[in-house]
């Protein structure tokens, strides 16, 4: 289903534009690292991707890092996140896709601001076609058309794209009409106790039908109970992420599906 062949990004690896403020984050006055949470294909019982989740340098919660991000360092932080995630995934020998949360509001020209990411992928030997750019949870997007423009450029280069929290805020049908990403992640509010909520079931089934028509993969995140898991499975969802399946692992990734995956 992936829209971009691996060879399409070769030219961009050599000729991506650069600018003086595209740096690897060394100017940040705080450190951070990552935990990786797998997204599991329950049908094939394989790991589809790992989402890189911000953590403090000793595994502290994401808030300890994010509260240090300001308007003045937002761009440098966004660039540093990309490089750090790719470097760490390569060091861990990650074989799955890598989903990186990014800050659309930190981008001023997507074709320029992506150059550091391309350089990191080349330097650390991580395949561009295995990198997913995912809108960061909770980021307020004032201009959905701008986000669509950023995503189109990323797709053109060869990255996969994902819309997080689909069904909440800006991440709804209007955005989907402007741009069709490779992946949609259902908003957790739709997943929570879905087995008890018929309206949520109807909405999820409808979104799943839309995704099939538009050739988009659908992920249910925040799956915490077996009842949620089985209901989502009955609704035709095969890609899931959540504490029921696997918790984030600090500076580590899973290479195999956990044995306790519900039957």
BAVONU-473440 format. One record per residue (C-alpha): x, y negated, z. Coordinates in steps of 0.02 Angstrom, whole numbers, plus 50000, padded with zeros to 5 digits. Layout:
REM residues N
rec u = X&v = Y&w = Z
...
//
This chain:
REM residues 263
rec u = 50000&v = 50000&w = 50000
rec u = 50147&v = 49883&w = 50031
rec u = 50137&v = 49745&w = 49904
rec u = 50323&v = 49706&w = 49880
rec u = 50450&v = 49826&w = 49810
rec u = 50615&v = 49831&w = 49902
rec u = 50713&v = 49766&w = 49755
rec u = 50615&v = 49604&w = 49741
rec u = 50708&v = 49522&w = 49884
rec u = 50884&v = 49555&w = 49820
rec u = 50901&v = 49386&w = 49735
rec u = 50840&v = 49295&w = 49890
rec u = 50970&v = 49378&w = 49999
rec u = 51105&v = 49294&w = 49896
rec u = 51024&v = 49129&w = 49850
rec u = 50907&v = 49083&w = 49992
rec u = 50917&v = 48894&w = 50024
rec u = 50997&v = 48836&w = 50184
rec u = 50995&v = 48679&w = 50289
rec u = 51101&v = 48613&w = 50430
rec u = 50973&v = 48652&w = 50566
rec u = 50948&v = 48836&w = 50517
rec u = 51058&v = 48910&w = 50654
rec u = 51059&v = 49070&w = 50757
rec u = 51001&v = 48992&w = 50919
rec u = 51170&v = 48967&w = 51004
rec u = 51119&v = 48790&w = 51053
rec u = 50977&v = 48853&w = 51162
rec u = 51014&v = 48824&w = 51346
rec u = 50923&v = 48982&w = 51401
rec u = 50941&v = 49167&w = 51362
rec u = 50810&v = 49296&w = 51315
rec u = 50794&v = 49474&w = 51254
rec u = 50661&v = 49595&w = 51193
rec u = 50553&v = 49741&w = 51241
rec u = 50483&v = 49847&w = 51100
rec u = 50308&v = 49919&w = 51100
rec u = 50264&v = 50050&w = 50968
rec u = 50115&v = 50043&w = 50855
rec u = 50062&v = 50222&w = 50824
rec u = 49975&v = 50303&w = 50678
rec u = 49865&v = 50424&w = 50771
rec u = 49818&v = 50518&w = 50612
rec u = 49996&v = 50563&w = 50563
rec u = 50060&v = 50555&w = 50743
rec u = 50204&v = 50445&w = 50687
rec u = 50267&v = 50274&w = 50742
rec u = 50210&v = 50145&w = 50615
rec u = 50304&v = 49997&w = 50688
rec u = 50376&v = 49919&w = 50845
rec u = 50322&v = 49747&w = 50901
rec u = 50463&v = 49642&w = 50974
rec u = 50401&v = 49562&w = 51135
rec u = 50496&v = 49419&w = 51217
rec u = 50573&v = 49456&w = 51386
rec u = 50700&v = 49371&w = 51499
rec u = 50881&v = 49430&w = 51489
rec u = 50853&v = 49551&w = 51635
rec u = 50680&v = 49606&w = 51580
rec u = 50582&v = 49463&w = 51659
rec u = 50408&v = 49426&w = 51592
rec u = 50381&v = 49327&w = 51433
rec u = 50318&v = 49175&w = 51528
rec u = 50489&v = 49147&w = 51607
rec u = 50556&v = 49119&w = 51431
rec u = 50410&v = 49035&w = 51346
rec u = 50393&v = 48901&w = 51479
rec u = 50565&v = 48840&w = 51427
rec u = 50510&v = 48811&w = 51247
rec u = 50478&v = 48628&w = 51207
rec u = 50443&v = 48524&w = 51054
rec u = 50628&v = 48482&w = 51049
rec u = 50690&v = 48662&w = 51043
rec u = 50542&v = 48751&w = 50963
rec u = 50624&v = 48768&w = 50793
rec u = 50789&v = 48832&w = 50863
rec u = 50696&v = 48954&w = 50974
rec u = 50594&v = 49022&w = 50828
rec u = 50752&v = 49048&w = 50725
rec u = 50843&v = 49128&w = 50872
rec u = 50698&v = 49249&w = 50900
rec u = 50707&v = 49313&w = 50723
rec u = 50894&v = 49343&w = 50728
rec u = 50891&v = 49421&w = 50902
rec u = 50749&v = 49540&w = 50857
rec u = 50834&v = 49600&w = 50698
rec u = 51004&v = 49617&w = 50783
rec u = 50931&v = 49716&w = 50929
rec u = 50825&v = 49830&w = 50819
rec u = 50975&v = 49869&w = 50710
rec u = 51083&v = 49906&w = 50863
rec u = 50949&v = 50026&w = 50927
rec u = 50943&v = 50116&w = 50760
rec u = 50758&v = 50078&w = 50739
rec u = 50687&v = 50176&w = 50594
rec u = 50511&v = 50105&w = 50597
rec u = 50450&v = 49936&w = 50541
rec u = 50491&v = 49789&w = 50654
rec u = 50354&v = 49664&w = 50694
rec u = 50419&v = 49491&w = 50741
rec u = 50307&v = 49358&w = 50814
rec u = 50342&v = 49187&w = 50739
rec u = 50289&v = 49008&w = 50770
rec u = 50204&v = 48938&w = 50614
rec u = 50206&v = 48765&w = 50693
rec u = 50396&v = 48772&w = 50695
rec u = 50408&v = 48791&w = 50506
rec u = 50424&v = 48640&w = 50394
rec u = 50473&v = 48725&w = 50229
rec u = 50449&v = 48913&w = 50226
rec u = 50571&v = 48944&w = 50083
rec u = 50707&v = 48853&w = 50181
rec u = 50667&v = 48909&w = 50357
rec u = 50673&v = 49093&w = 50307
rec u = 50857&v = 49087&w = 50257
rec u = 50923&v = 49129&w = 50430
rec u = 50811&v = 49283&w = 50436
rec u = 50873&v = 49343&w = 50268
rec u = 51053&v = 49319&w = 50322
rec u = 51022&v = 49417&w = 50482
rec u = 50940&v = 49561&w = 50387
rec u = 51090&v = 49571&w = 50272
rec u = 51219&v = 49554&w = 50411
rec u = 51143&v = 49688&w = 50523
rec u = 51086&v = 49804&w = 50384
rec u = 50900&v = 49800&w = 50425
rec u = 50785&v = 49822&w = 50273
rec u = 50685&v = 49666&w = 50231
rec u = 50537&v = 49774&w = 50178
rec u = 50529&v = 49844&w = 50356
rec u = 50509&v = 49673&w = 50436
rec u = 50333&v = 49615&w = 50480
rec u = 50301&v = 49432&w = 50521
rec u = 50157&v = 49418&w = 50643
rec u = 50076&v = 49259&w = 50706
rec u = 50119&v = 49237&w = 50888
rec u = 49980&v = 49271&w = 51012
rec u = 49903&v = 49111&w = 51080
rec u = 49986&v = 48994&w = 50955
rec u = 49861&v = 48859&w = 50906
rec u = 49858&v = 48835&w = 50718
rec u = 49782&v = 48672&w = 50662
rec u = 49798&v = 48706&w = 50475
rec u = 49747&v = 48880&w = 50415
rec u = 49795&v = 48836&w = 50235
rec u = 49972&v = 48795&w = 50292
rec u = 49984&v = 48965&w = 50377
rec u = 49922&v = 49048&w = 50217
rec u = 50057&v = 48955&w = 50119
rec u = 50192&v = 49014&w = 50240
rec u = 50128&v = 49193&w = 50229
rec u = 50123&v = 49189&w = 50038
rec u = 50305&v = 49138&w = 50032
rec u = 50353&v = 49276&w = 50154
rec u = 50258&v = 49405&w = 50051
rec u = 50340&v = 49343&w = 49892
rec u = 50513&v = 49369&w = 49966
rec u = 50471&v = 49547&w = 50020
rec u = 50418&v = 49537&w = 50203
rec u = 50258&v = 49613&w = 50270
rec u = 50134&v = 49494&w = 50351
rec u = 50012&v = 49517&w = 50495
rec u = 49873&v = 49411&w = 50568
rec u = 49859&v = 49436&w = 50756
rec u = 49702&v = 49413&w = 50862
rec u = 49587&v = 49432&w = 50711
rec u = 49414&v = 49374&w = 50760
rec u = 49475&v = 49237&w = 50878
rec u = 49509&v = 49053&w = 50842
rec u = 49584&v = 49015&w = 50672
rec u = 49612&v = 49201&w = 50634
rec u = 49445&v = 49237&w = 50553
rec u = 49356&v = 49259&w = 50388
rec u = 49400&v = 49086&w = 50322
rec u = 49585&v = 49123&w = 50335
rec u = 49559&v = 49295&w = 50260
rec u = 49471&v = 49216&w = 50111
rec u = 49625&v = 49108&w = 50078
rec u = 49755&v = 49243&w = 50108
rec u = 49755&v = 49432&w = 50120
rec u = 49895&v = 49492&w = 50235
rec u = 49967&v = 49667&w = 50237
rec u = 49905&v = 49695&w = 50415
rec u = 49767&v = 49631&w = 50529
rec u = 49771&v = 49658&w = 50717
rec u = 49601&v = 49656&w = 50802
rec u = 49579&v = 49534&w = 50944
rec u = 49592&v = 49626&w = 51111
rec u = 49425&v = 49556&w = 51166
rec u = 49342&v = 49665&w = 51033
rec u = 49438&v = 49819&w = 51091
rec u = 49406&v = 49803&w = 51278
rec u = 49270&v = 49925&w = 51332
rec u = 49219&v = 49945&w = 51151
rec u = 49135&v = 50112&w = 51192
rec u = 49007&v = 50017&w = 51295
rec u = 48975&v = 49873&w = 51176
rec u = 48877&v = 49909&w = 51019
rec u = 48902&v = 49733&w = 50943
rec u = 49091&v = 49755&w = 50954
rec u = 49075&v = 49925&w = 50871
rec u = 48974&v = 49851&w = 50728
rec u = 49099&v = 49709&w = 50704
rec u = 49250&v = 49826&w = 50706
rec u = 49168&v = 49945&w = 50583
rec u = 49130&v = 49798&w = 50467
rec u = 49307&v = 49730&w = 50479
rec u = 49374&v = 49905&w = 50442
rec u = 49266&v = 49911&w = 50285
rec u = 49329&v = 49739&w = 50230
rec u = 49509&v = 49793&w = 50258
rec u = 49486&v = 49948&w = 50153
rec u = 49412&v = 49844&w = 50012
rec u = 49557&v = 49719&w = 50020
rec u = 49694&v = 49850&w = 50044
rec u = 49741&v = 49787&w = 50217
rec u = 49798&v = 49895&w = 50363
rec u = 49700&v = 49872&w = 50524
rec u = 49777&v = 49888&w = 50698
rec u = 49684&v = 49895&w = 50863
rec u = 49794&v = 49823&w = 50999
rec u = 49770&v = 49825&w = 51186
rec u = 49704&v = 50004&w = 51192
rec u = 49707&v = 50050&w = 51376
rec u = 49584&v = 50192&w = 51404
rec u = 49543&v = 50358&w = 51323
rec u = 49364&v = 50302&w = 51301
rec u = 49422&v = 50152&w = 51199
rec u = 49541&v = 50263&w = 51102
rec u = 49408&v = 50391&w = 51055
rec u = 49280&v = 50259&w = 51008
rec u = 49404&v = 50170&w = 50895
rec u = 49451&v = 50336&w = 50819
rec u = 49268&v = 50370&w = 50782
rec u = 49258&v = 50197&w = 50701
rec u = 49396&v = 50247&w = 50580
rec u = 49543&v = 50155&w = 50660
rec u = 49705&v = 50253&w = 50643
rec u = 49835&v = 50123&w = 50695
rec u = 49835&v = 50082&w = 50880
rec u = 49943&v = 49993&w = 51008
rec u = 49922&v = 49982&w = 51195
rec u = 49969&v = 50041&w = 51368
rec u = 49873&v = 50204&w = 51346
rec u = 49992&v = 50254&w = 51207
rec u = 50155&v = 50175&w = 51263
rec u = 50213&v = 50028&w = 51366
rec u = 50345&v = 49906&w = 51303
rec u = 50522&v = 49969&w = 51328
rec u = 50653&v = 49840&w = 51375
rec u = 50797&v = 49840&w = 51249
rec u = 50744&v = 50012&w = 51193
rec u = 50630&v = 50088&w = 51061
rec u = 50540&v = 50253&w = 51039
rec u = 50588&v = 50365&w = 50894
rec u = 50449&v = 50492&w = 50922
rec u = 50266&v = 50484&w = 50969
rec u = 50242&v = 50519&w = 51155
rec u = 50180&v = 50694&w = 51195
rec u = 50032&v = 50629&w = 51297
rec u = 49947&v = 50551&w = 51146
rec u = 49762&v = 50598&w = 51164
rec u = 49707&v = 50739&w = 51051
//
